[in-house]
Amino acid sequence: MEDYFKSGEICKKAREYGITLIKEKAKLLDIAEKIENKIMELGGECAFPVDVSLNHIAAHDTPKFNDDRILNKGDVVKLDIGVHVNGKVSDTAITVEVGTNKYERLTKASEEALDNAMKIIKPGVKLREIGSEIQKTIQKYGFSPIINLSGHGVDEYEVHSKPIIPNCDNNDSTELKENMVIAIEPFATDGEGKVTEGKPSGIYELINEKNTRNNNARKILSFIKEKYKTLPFCERWIIKEFGVGAKLSLLLLERKGIIKQFNVLPEIKKGQVSQAERTVIVGKGVIN
Ligand SMILES: [Co+2]
């Protein structure tokens, strides 16, 4: 339990630090790397690459190694940060608008949905009740929850474990139990309320531990197993360790079905998206 609290504390500090980096003309790559460095400086490890997802992209966008995108005035930035300490994962996200407040209500809708969900979380609460609370709050603002994204349990070296915490009433009457560690993450949108699969993100996860005969790929695979275990990692991190040529090995590992690449997740009607997320230990409270 101690490691979860430690992980949560680092996660919270990384989020607060991250907020200070979000300004006009800031490079997405710098934002992600600075937050990742801060996590390690504070004694944690990244549970997944820092995601900096803009506007209608709801999640899973981490900068590429040579990414030259910058923040522009009016961008709605979702910063999603994961930390682990000895495999104990905490997950948090926040939405910040760059230099404007056009989407203040949209941001407030996901924040308030998170707060309201937190208020009812205790052992015995049904998953559908949490989803319903999130849905009602977001709809009260005139927006839609994104129903095919959800909160989740976290586990040792696992960012997405059971249970699924819905962002709407999904009829799931499973009850929360004392000491479950769960991340609640409402998404609000002025679009349709669904995401689809977009471009490849450069974020990967090990899915099959079979071997490869290719020397370089084998070296990289053993690094991945050792360093990230079953946690997501990104092309950027692998290139930093092995150079740009490692892209070919990643491609090979992906083709062999050893690693899987995630796609970025745009809202289907290109609606603007806000997100808020915290991790909770049921019966103990928020850890980040
Ligand atoms: Co999450």
Residues whose N, C-alpha, C, O or C-beta is under 5 A from the ligand:
A	BS01	CO	D91 A183 E185
